[in-house]
Amino acid sequence: MLVGLVVCIIAVIKALGTDFGGAWTMMTEKGYTNIFNWDVKAGSFALKHIIGGMFIAIAMTGLDQEMMQKNISVKTLKDSQKNIMTFSMVLILVNFLFLVLGGVLYLYASANGIKVPPDDLFPTIALSKAFSGSIGIIFIIALISALFPSVDGAITSLTSCFCIDILGLQKSNGTEREKKITRLKVHFSFALVFFIMVLVFKWMNDKLIIDFILKFAGVTYGPLLGLFAFGILTKRKLKEKFIWTVCIVAPILALVLDMVSNPAWYEAKLHMKLGLDSLSATIFNGYKIGNELILINGIITFIGLWFISSKSTDQEFNLKMQPV
């Protein structure tokens, strides 16, 4: 994918009739190199991205089988820490390259009078007659090679978690054949869920899908963050039968808060008028919740867990912390 990305950047820059330095100067003049937004009320405020992105990364990595395996399979803690830092540097480079690609695509579109939604910009340019579809084919092949393993790993992880934690398949008395049939059914069901989500995105006709993904992550990963923080920071004993209730109620409350804060965003996605503008102005006074939604969600979860817990003795806590 990285090779395809670099090839695309070079091809578009050459089509602009300049070099990388010239393209960077042109992007700077148009403001495409501005990274940080310092408007505190805006959903894209820099610190909201940094803090929210940090907690999203913590929560998502904790549930990603492939990401965790890359770190826990390393022999020593020091080497594992090096692995994380090295991978982080690589991700920064990759993100930078994608931002550069976006910048040169906007330059090319502006120079050639191309006006399409942001997510349609690359396929429109890459598959145009000017490039004969060459860079489009290169990048699509690279993208498929990178995404298929990720999707496969995600569905496999969900299947494993659901079969073990929800269905208790390992402890069931069924035959191996019955267990295999159950795993296949669950795997197919999650594949179907992924397909339905693609259709939902298509129905929403959202051309800034990354924005939706970050919002979705803030809603769904918040309870995991709250559970993790509660387990690390407290010695309290939870009433386990109520945990699922808190983990459902907390995201709903966080979603309601975000909806009141950003009514226009949800109206655009749902294609309907919510009538929350006056309420939003009264409560938030123009403040827009951004990526810090996951932190708000985690705090609500933490508070909910506190109410369904009680003090535990040191003996109970030590017993809970013992390895299984």
N, C-alpha and C positions, 0 to 999 in steps of 0.2 A: 504493500500500500504506500509506503514511504517513497519508493522509487517512482510509482505512478504519480504521487503528489508533486514531487520535484519536477518530473517531466512536464506536467501540466503547467506549473508555474513558469518554467522556462519557455514553453511554447506560447503562452499568452503574452509574456513580456516581449518576446521576439515579434509577435503580431502587432504589438504597440509601437514597434520600431525604436526601442530603447534598450537599456541594460538594467540590471537590478538597482543600481544607484539612481538612475533616472526615474525608474518606476517608484522607488521609495520617496523621492522628492515630490513626485506628482501626488502620491498618496498623502504625504504630509501637508501639501498645499490644500487638499480637499478635506483635511481633518480625519482621514481614515486611520491615521496612526495614533489618534487619541484613545487611550485605553480606559482611563479612570473618569467616572462621573462623580462629582463631589456634592451633588444636590442631595441633602440628607433625606428629603421627603420622597425622592424618586425610588422606584423599585430597583433601579440599576445602580444605586449608590455603591461606591467602591467597597466600603466596609461590609455592606450587606452581602456582596458577592464573595468577599474573602471569608467572612465568618460562616455564612450559610454554606458556601462551597466546601469549607473545611469539614463541617459536620456531615454534609452529604457524602463526602469521600469516606469519612470514618464509618458511617452507617452502611453505605453500599459495599465497601470493601469487606466488612464483617459478614455480609450475606453472600458474597461472591466466591464460590468454590474455587474458581481458577485463580483469582487474586490472592486468596488466603493460602492456597497450595504453593504459590510461588515463594511465599515467605516462610511458612512453617516447615517446608521441606529442606530448608537450608540447615546445615549442621549446627552452627552456633548462633547465639543471639546477636553477636557483633556482626557476623556475616549477613544475617537477616536484615539488620538495620542498614548495612551498606546496600543491600539489594533494594530496599525501599527507597533510599535516597537516590540511587542510580536510576531506578525506574521513574522517579519523580522528575529528574532532570530530562530524561527522554521524553516524558509527557509534555514538559514545558516546550521543548523543541518542536514536537509534533503540533501542539496547539499554535505555536508561532507560525509554522509553515502553513497551517490551515487559514490563519488570519491573513497572511500574505496573499494566499490564493484568493481569498475573498476580496481583498483590496484590489488586486490586479484585474479581477473579474468585473468589479464595479468601474474601474478605469476603462476597460475595454467596452463595457456596455454604454458608458457615457459617451465615448468617442464614436460609437457606431449607432447611437440612437436606439438602443435596445431597452425596452421598458417591460419588465416582467417581475413577478413577486420574487423575493430574495431566494427562496429554495428552488425556484425554477431557473435561476440565473445560470448556474453551471451547465445543466443539460442543454439549455437553449444555445449557449455559446459553443460548448464542446461538440454538439451534434450539428452545428451549422456548416454551411458549404465552405466557409473560410478555413475550417480545420478538417474537412472531409470525414468528420466523426472519429479521427484518429485518437485524439487525447481522450475523447469520451470512452472509447473502447478500452484504452489502457487503464483509465481510472476506474471504470466499472468492474473490470476483472480484478483489480487490486482491492476494491472495496468489498466485493463478494468474498475474496479469499480471506479478508480480515473479519468480516461480519459473520460468516457461517459458523466458524468455531465458537464465537461468542454466544450466538443464539442457541447453538447446540448445547453449550455448557450451561446456559441459563435454564433451559428446559430440563436438562438432566438434574441440575441442582434442585429445582422446584419439585421434580418427581421424587427425588430421594427424600427431601424434607417432608413432603406430604405423606409418603408411604410410611416413613419411620415415625415422625412426630404426631401426625394426625391419625393415620390408620393403624399405627402400631403393628406394622406388617411383620417385623422381626420377632415379635412375641406371639404372633398368631399361631394357631395349631393347624393351619391349612397345609396342603402339600406344596412342593416346589412348583409344580405346574400351575396350581391355583394362584400362588404368589406372583409368578411370572405373568399370568394373564392380568392380574390386578395392576402390576407395574406398567404393563403395556397400555392398559386402559387409561391410567393416570397420565402417562406420557403423551398419549394421543389427545387427551382432554386439554392439557396445557398447550400443546401445539395448536389446538383449535381456538383456545383463548387468545393466543398470540395473533392468529389470523383474524379473529373478530376485532381485536384492538387495531389492526391495520385498517380494517374496514371503517372503524369508528373515526380514525384519523382522517381517512379519505372523506368521510361524511362531514367532518368538521371543516375540511378544506383549509386547514391551517398551514400556512407557508413558513411558519417559524416554529417548527416542531420541537426544537431544542428547548424553547421557552416552556412548552407544555411538559416536556420530560422532567425538567428541573422542578416545576410546580408539583408534578405527580410524585416525584421523589420526596419533596418536602412533606407531602401528606402521608405517604405510605411508610416512609422510613422513620418518621418521628417516634412512634411507639418503641421501636428497637433502640433508638438513642436513649429514650427515657428509661427503659428496662436496664440497659447497660449501665447508665449513670447511677440508677438506684441500687443495683447490685454492688457497684464499686464503692459508692460513697456512704452507704448506710449498712447497719447491721440488723435492720428490722426484718421481721418474719412476715411474709406475705400470705394472705388468704388466697390460695391458688385458684379456687373456683371463680374468683371475681376478676382475675387478671385479664381475661379475654374481653370482659365488659369495658374495662378501662382502655384497652388497646383499640377498641372500636369507637368509644365515645370521644376520646382525645382527638383523633384525626377529624371527626365530624365537627367538633368545636373549632379546631384550627382552620378547617375549610370554610366554616361560616364567617369567622373573623376575616379571613383573606377575601372572601366574596364581598363582604361589606367594605373592605379597604380598596378592592379593585373591581368595582362592579362593571366597568367598561370592558375589562379583559374577559370576564365570564360571559358578558352579553355577546361579545364577538365570537366566542367559542360555541355558545349554545344557540346562537341565531335567534335570540329573544330578549325582550326588554324586562329587566328585573325590578326597576323602580327603586333602586337603593341609593341613588345619587345624593339625595338630601340627608339620608341617614349616615352615609359615608362622610359627607362634609361636616356633619355635626360631631361625629365620634372621632374621626381621624384627621380632620382639617387638612386634607390634601396629602397626608402621609400614605405611601403605598408600601405594603408588605412585599418584600422581595424574597431572596433565597434564605433569609432568616426564618422563613416559615417552618423549616424543620426544627429549628431551635425552640420556637414557640410551641410547636407540637410536642417536642420532647419534654418541655417544662410542664405542660398540661398533663402529660402522661406521668411524670414524676410526682406531681401533686396528687393525682388520682391514686397512684400506687401507695402513697403515704397514708391516704385515708383508709385503704383496705389492708393496712399492715399493723403490726403491734411490735412492742419491744421484744427482742430475743435475748436470752441469756448468752454469756460468753461461751458456754459449753455448746449451746445449739449453733452458735455462729461458727465455732471451730469445726463442728461436725459437718456443717454445710459446706465449708471451704475445703474439706478433705477431698482428694482426688478419688474418682470412682474406679 
